[in-house]
C-alpha cells in the first residue's frame, strides 16, 4: 500500500461576484469652482474638455472664484456670530440675575 493520502475533491460555495467600482477623476477639486456662472465673463467663449470643464484655469480665475465664495459666505457668517453672541448674552444675564 502507498503512504500517500488521497485528496478529497471539495467544492467551495459560490461567492457572489462584486461589482467593480469605477472612479472618474476629472481633474477638478472642491476649491476649483471656476466653471460657475460669472456675469463678467458671459461674453467670452471658453474651451471645454470632454467633461465640460474649462481647460486652462488660471490663478486669476481661481482667485475670482475664491473671492465670490467669500462674498457669499460673509453675511451668513456674521448673522451666525451675532446669533451666538445674543444667545450668550441671554444665558449670561439669566445666570447673573439668578445668583
Backbone torsions as a table, in degrees:
resi	resn	phi	psi	omega
1	UNK	NA	150.9	-179.4
2	UNK	-93.9	151.7	-176.9
3	UNK	-88.8	-2.0	179.2
4	UNK	-78.0	135.7	178.5
5	UNK	-91.9	148.7	179.8
6	UNK	-88.4	138.0	177.7
7	UNK	-84.6	137.4	177.3
8	UNK	-85.1	142.2	177.8
9	UNK	-83.3	101.0	178.4
10	UNK	-99.8	132.9	176.8
11	UNK	-97.8	130.6	178.6
12	UNK	-80.3	148.1	177.8
13	UNK	-67.0	136.4	-178.7
14	UNK	-67.4	130.6	178.6
15	UNK	-95.8	141.3	178.6
16	UNK	-66.7	141.0	-179.7
17	UNK	-75.2	136.4	178.8
18	UNK	-90.4	142.4	176.9
19	UNK	-76.3	139.6	179.4
20	UNK	-79.5	130.6	179.8
21	UNK	-86.2	129.6	-179.9
22	UNK	-109.6	121.6	177.9
23	UNK	-100.2	131.6	179.3
24	UNK	-109.9	121.7	179.0
25	UNK	-106.8	111.0	179.8
26	UNK	-93.1	5.0	175.5
27	UNK	84.6	-1.3	-179.8
28	UNK	-98.0	163.1	177.7
29	UNK	-122.9	178.9	178.9
30	UNK	-67.0	-35.4	-177.6
31	UNK	-72.9	-30.4	-175.2
32	UNK	-82.6	88.1	178.6
33	UNK	-114.5	30.7	-175.1
34	UNK	-72.0	-5.9	177.1
35	UNK	-84.4	-0.4	179.5
36	UNK	-70.9	162.3	-176.1
37	UNK	-66.3	133.3	177.0
38	UNK	-135.5	120.9	-175.4
39	UNK	-64.1	-31.3	-179.5
40	UNK	-66.8	-35.1	-175.6
41	UNK	-99.7	15.8	-175.2
42	UNK	-68.8	-25.5	179.9
43	UNK	-82.0	-17.8	-178.2
44	UNK	-80.6	143.9	176.8
45	UNK	-95.9	125.6	-178.5
46	UNK	-102.2	139.7	174.2
47	UNK	-83.3	129.0	-175.8
48	UNK	-120.6	150.3	178.0
49	UNK	-85.8	-171.0	-176.5
50	UNK	-63.4	-28.9	-179.8
51	UNK	-83.5	-5.7	-179.9
52	UNK	90.1	7.8	179.4
53	UNK	-90.8	143.5	178.5
54	UNK	-65.8	142.0	-179.8
55	UNK	-92.2	139.2	174.8
56	UNK	75.9	48.7	175.8
57	UNK	-65.0	130.0	-178.2
58	UNK	-95.8	169.4	177.7
59	UNK	-61.2	-36.9	-179.4
60	UNK	-63.4	-42.1	178.3
61	UNK	-63.3	-43.1	-179.7
62	UNK	-66.6	-37.7	178.0
63	UNK	-66.7	-39.9	177.5
64	UNK	-64.1	-37.5	176.4
65	UNK	-63.7	-44.5	177.8
66	UNK	-59.9	-44.2	-179.4
67	UNK	-62.0	-41.6	178.7
68	UNK	-65.4	-40.2	-179.7
69	UNK	-65.2	-42.3	178.9
70	UNK	-65.3	-40.3	179.6
71	UNK	-62.5	-36.0	179.2
72	UNK	-76.8	-26.4	-176.9
73	UNK	-91.0	-17.6	-170.3
74	UNK	-68.1	-41.8	-178.7
75	UNK	-66.5	-49.0	177.2
76	UNK	-61.4	-32.3	179.0
77	UNK	-65.1	-44.6	179.6
78	UNK	-67.4	-35.0	177.2
79	UNK	-63.3	-44.4	179.9
80	UNK	-67.4	-39.7	177.5
81	UNK	-62.8	-42.2	177.5
82	UNK	-63.2	-41.7	178.5
83	UNK	-62.5	-43.4	178.6
84	UNK	-64.0	-39.9	178.6
85	UNK	-64.9	-40.9	179.2
86	UNK	-64.9	-43.9	178.3
87	UNK	-61.7	-43.7	178.4
88	UNK	-60.7	-44.1	-179.0
89	UNK	-63.9	-41.1	179.6
90	UNK	-64.3	-46.4	179.8
91	UNK	-64.6	-40.0	178.2
92	UNK	-61.1	-45.0	179.4
93	UNK	-64.8	-41.2	-179.8
94	UNK	-63.4	-44.7	-178.1
95	UNK	-69.9	-36.1	180.0
96	UNK	-73.9	-36.6	179.6
97	UNK	-76.0	-25.8	-179.4
98	UNK	-75.9	-24.3	-177.5
99	UNK	-88.7	NA	NA
